[in-house]
Amino acid sequence: MIPRLNEKEQQILTLLVRDPNLSVTDLARDLEVSSVTMRGYLNGLAEKGYLYRVRGGAIPTIHPEIVEREQSRQQEKRAIAHHAASMVEDGDTIMIEAGTTTAMVARFLLGKRDVSVVTNNALALAHARGNPGLRVNVVGGEFRPANESIVGPLALSILEQFHVQTAFVGTDGFSVANGLSTHLVEGAEIVRRMAAQAERVVVLADSGKFNHTGFVHVLPLSQVDVIVTDSGLTEGDAASLAETGVDIVRVDT
């Protein structure tokens, strides 16, 4: 789920992303609440920064692609992120790369103490801001709303100043033949830099991304330490991946 939204707010935002022309009356009818109640929801979402009010309705400020990714394979993503967070100990230093699954790692770090986080993930910041046990360093650079990431030369130069124990990164596809791949050149650059600055590289990827190949090659599996995925990845595929030297963790969902 998108940080700080309850179920009803999530439903409203999803409807508006699909059709920003929906009126207060339309939304109230679709969600079976009064127009007065709907106006209250919309005002609350506006205060949180997820939309801005216009006469008779509202327009989302969050990119449609983020909402779509948030709704895809939610159970698997939560399980993967929860396991990744369990790999972090008090006092650790970590990096969190852009992505909806990686962002949730910050959410599940609640209760950890003195964890230093370096991230280019705006969604992770939303999860982490209320956690007193985290010291969060957000890199500067160019903001990309389609994936809530910060990228570019400035981001790369800032990442180079840090050394961490673990980098949690995402991917648009992974396979034995092609390693990690993504659709965005800038995203690939960030992952490579994080991997270079970390003692351990942990990839968080649901099983639906196995044997998918993106536009840009990111890393060979030989440069990855752990892949955390879900039980949808077969034992045979996990064994094939493990032959490259990477540890495969299949979490139950």
C-alpha positions as CSV (number, residue, x, y, z in Angstrom):
1,M,0.0,0.0,0.0
2,I,1.1,3.6,-0.6
3,P,2.5,5.0,2.7
4,R,0.1,6.6,5.2
5,L,-3.1,5.8,3.3
6,N,-6.0,3.7,4.8
7,E,-8.0,1.4,2.6
8,K,-10.7,3.9,1.7
9,E,-8.1,6.6,0.8
10,Q,-6.3,4.0,-1.4
11,Q,-9.5,3.3,-3.2
12,I,-10.2,6.9,-3.8
13,L,-6.7,7.6,-5.2
14,T,-6.9,4.5,-7.5
15,L,-10.2,5.7,-8.9
16,L,-8.9,9.2,-9.5
17,V,-5.7,7.9,-11.2
18,R,-7.9,5.9,-13.6
19,D,-10.2,8.9,-14.2
20,P,-9.3,12.3,-12.8
21,N,-12.6,13.7,-14.1
22,L,-14.6,11.9,-11.5
23,S,-16.6,14.3,-9.4
24,V,-17.2,14.2,-5.6
25,T,-20.7,12.9,-6.4
26,D,-19.2,10.1,-8.6
27,L,-16.7,9.1,-6.0
28,A,-19.3,9.1,-3.2
29,R,-21.6,6.9,-5.3
30,D,-18.8,4.4,-6.2
31,L,-17.6,4.0,-2.7
32,E,-21.1,4.2,-1.1
33,V,-20.4,7.1,1.2
34,S,-22.0,10.6,1.5
35,S,-20.8,13.5,-0.5
36,V,-19.9,15.2,2.8
37,T,-17.8,12.2,3.9
38,M,-16.1,12.1,0.5
39,R,-15.1,15.7,0.7
40,G,-13.5,15.0,4.0
41,Y,-11.5,12.1,2.5
42,L,-10.4,14.3,-0.4
43,N,-9.4,17.1,1.9
44,G,-7.3,14.7,3.9
45,L,-5.6,13.3,0.8
46,A,-4.8,16.9,-0.3
47,E,-3.3,17.6,3.1
48,K,-1.1,14.5,2.7
49,G,0.1,15.7,-0.7
50,Y,-1.5,12.9,-2.8
51,L,-3.9,15.2,-4.7
52,Y,-5.0,18.8,-5.1
53,R,-8.5,19.9,-5.0
54,V,-10.3,21.4,-7.9
55,R,-13.9,22.6,-8.0
56,G,-16.2,19.5,-7.7
57,G,-13.3,17.0,-7.5
58,A,-9.6,16.4,-7.2
59,I,-6.5,15.6,-9.3
60,P,-3.9,13.1,-8.1
61,T,-0.3,14.3,-7.7
62,I,1.1,10.7,-7.6
63,H,2.1,9.1,-10.9
64,P,-0.3,6.4,-12.2
65,E,2.6,3.9,-12.6
66,I,3.3,4.0,-8.9
67,V,-0.3,3.2,-8.1
68,E,-0.3,0.4,-10.6
69,R,2.9,-1.1,-9.1
70,E,1.6,-0.7,-5.6
71,Q,-1.4,-2.9,-6.5
72,S,0.6,-5.6,-8.2
73,R,1.5,-8.7,-6.2
74,Q,1.0,-6.9,-2.9
75,Q,1.2,-10.0,-0.7
76,E,4.4,-11.2,-2.3
77,K,6.0,-7.8,-2.0
78,R,5.2,-7.5,1.7
79,A,6.6,-10.9,2.4
80,I,9.8,-10.2,0.5
81,A,10.3,-6.8,2.2
82,H,9.5,-8.2,5.6
83,H,12.2,-10.9,5.2
84,A,14.7,-8.3,3.9
85,A,14.1,-6.1,7.0
86,S,14.8,-9.2,9.2
87,M,18.3,-9.3,7.6
88,V,19.1,-5.9,9.2
89,E,20.6,-5.8,12.7
90,D,20.7,-2.9,15.2
91,G,23.5,-0.5,14.2
92,D,23.7,-1.6,10.5
93,T,24.3,0.6,7.6
94,I,22.2,0.0,4.5
95,M,21.2,1.5,1.1
96,I,17.6,1.2,-0.3
97,E,17.2,1.7,-4.0
98,A,14.0,2.9,-5.7
99,G,11.0,0.6,-6.1
100,T,7.8,-0.3,-4.4
101,T,9.1,-3.5,-2.8
102,T,12.4,-2.0,-1.6
103,A,10.5,1.0,-0.1
104,M,8.6,-1.4,2.2
105,V,11.9,-2.5,3.8
106,A,11.9,0.8,5.6
107,R,8.4,0.2,6.9
108,F,9.4,-3.1,8.4
109,L,12.5,-1.8,10.1
110,L,10.3,-0.4,12.9
111,G,11.9,-1.6,16.2
112,K,15.4,-1.6,14.8
113,R,17.8,0.8,16.5
114,D,20.6,3.0,15.2
115,V,20.2,1.9,11.6
116,S,21.7,4.3,9.0
117,V,19.9,4.4,5.7
118,V,21.0,5.9,2.4
119,T,18.3,6.0,-0.2
120,N,17.2,7.5,-3.5
121,N,13.7,6.2,-2.9
122,A,11.1,8.8,-2.1
123,L,8.6,6.1,-1.1
124,A,11.0,4.7,1.4
125,L,11.4,8.2,3.0
126,A,7.6,8.2,3.5
127,H,7.8,4.9,5.3
128,A,10.9,5.8,7.4
129,R,10.1,9.3,8.5
130,G,8.2,8.1,11.6
131,N,10.8,5.6,12.7
132,P,13.0,7.0,15.5
133,G,15.5,4.1,15.1
134,L,16.6,5.2,11.6
135,R,19.0,7.8,10.5
136,V,18.0,8.5,6.9
137,N,20.2,10.1,4.3
138,V,18.4,11.1,1.1
139,V,20.6,11.6,-2.0
140,G,20.1,14.7,-4.1
141,G,19.6,14.7,-7.9
142,E,16.8,14.7,-10.4
143,F,13.4,13.5,-9.2
144,R,11.5,11.0,-11.4
145,P,7.9,10.9,-10.4
146,A,7.1,7.7,-12.5
147,N,9.1,5.7,-10.0
148,E,9.5,8.1,-7.1
149,S,13.3,8.0,-7.5
150,I,16.1,10.4,-7.4
151,V,18.7,9.8,-10.1
152,G,21.4,11.5,-12.2
153,P,25.1,12.5,-11.8
154,L,24.5,14.3,-8.5
155,A,22.9,11.2,-6.9
156,L,25.7,9.0,-8.2
157,S,28.4,11.3,-6.7
158,I,26.6,11.4,-3.3
159,L,26.3,7.6,-3.2
160,E,30.0,7.4,-3.8
161,Q,30.6,9.1,-0.4
162,F,29.0,6.2,1.6
163,H,30.1,2.7,2.4
164,V,27.4,0.4,3.8
165,Q,27.0,-3.2,4.8
166,T,24.0,-4.0,2.7
167,A,22.4,-2.6,-0.5
168,F,18.8,-3.5,-1.0
169,V,18.0,-3.1,-4.7
170,G,15.2,-4.0,-7.1
171,T,15.1,-5.1,-10.7
172,D,12.6,-5.3,-13.6
173,G,13.9,-8.7,-14.5
174,F,16.4,-11.4,-13.5
175,S,17.6,-14.6,-15.1
176,V,20.6,-16.9,-15.2
177,A,21.5,-15.8,-18.7
178,N,21.1,-12.0,-18.4
179,G,21.5,-11.3,-14.6
180,L,19.6,-8.2,-13.5
181,S,18.0,-5.8,-16.0
182,T,15.8,-2.8,-15.9
183,H,14.0,-0.5,-18.3
184,L,15.7,2.8,-17.2
185,V,19.4,3.7,-17.8
186,E,19.4,6.0,-14.8
187,G,18.1,3.3,-12.6
188,A,20.8,0.9,-13.7
189,E,23.5,3.4,-12.9
190,I,22.1,3.8,-9.4
191,V,22.1,0.1,-8.7
192,R,25.6,-0.3,-10.0
193,R,26.9,2.5,-7.8
194,M,25.1,1.1,-4.7
195,A,26.5,-2.3,-5.4
196,A,30.0,-0.9,-5.6
197,Q,29.5,0.8,-2.2
198,A,28.1,-2.2,-0.3
199,E,29.6,-5.3,1.2
200,R,26.5,-7.3,0.4
201,V,24.0,-6.8,-2.5
202,V,20.5,-8.1,-1.8
203,V,18.0,-8.1,-4.7
204,L,14.3,-8.0,-3.9
205,A,12.2,-9.3,-6.8
206,D,8.9,-11.2,-6.9
207,S,8.9,-14.4,-9.0
208,G,7.0,-12.8,-11.8
209,K,10.2,-11.0,-12.8
210,F,12.1,-14.3,-13.3
211,N,13.3,-14.7,-16.9
212,H,12.1,-11.2,-17.9
213,T,14.8,-9.1,-19.5
214,G,14.6,-5.3,-19.4
215,F,16.1,-2.8,-21.8
216,V,19.3,-2.2,-19.8
217,H,21.7,-4.7,-18.3
218,V,22.4,-3.9,-14.7
219,L,24.5,-6.6,-13.0
220,P,25.5,-10.2,-13.6
221,L,24.4,-12.6,-10.9
222,S,28.1,-13.0,-9.9
223,Q,27.9,-9.5,-8.4
224,V,24.8,-10.3,-6.4
225,D,24.9,-12.0,-3.0
226,V,21.2,-12.8,-2.2
227,I,18.0,-12.7,-4.2
228,V,14.9,-12.6,-2.0
229,T,11.8,-13.7,-3.9
230,D,8.6,-15.5,-3.3
231,S,7.5,-19.2,-3.4
232,G,6.2,-18.7,-6.9
233,L,9.7,-19.3,-8.1
234,T,10.0,-23.1,-8.6
235,E,12.6,-25.2,-6.8
236,G,14.1,-26.0,-10.2
237,D,14.5,-22.4,-11.2
238,A,15.9,-21.5,-7.7
239,A,18.5,-24.3,-8.1
240,S,19.5,-23.0,-11.6
241,L,20.0,-19.5,-10.1
242,A,21.9,-20.9,-7.1
243,E,24.4,-22.5,-9.5
244,T,25.7,-19.0,-10.3
245,G,26.7,-18.6,-6.7
246,V,23.9,-16.4,-5.5
247,D,21.9,-17.4,-2.4
248,I,18.2,-17.7,-3.2
249,V,15.6,-17.1,-0.5
250,R,12.0,-18.1,-1.3
251,V,9.6,-16.6,1.2
252,D,6.1,-18.1,1.8
253,T,3.2,-15.9,0.7
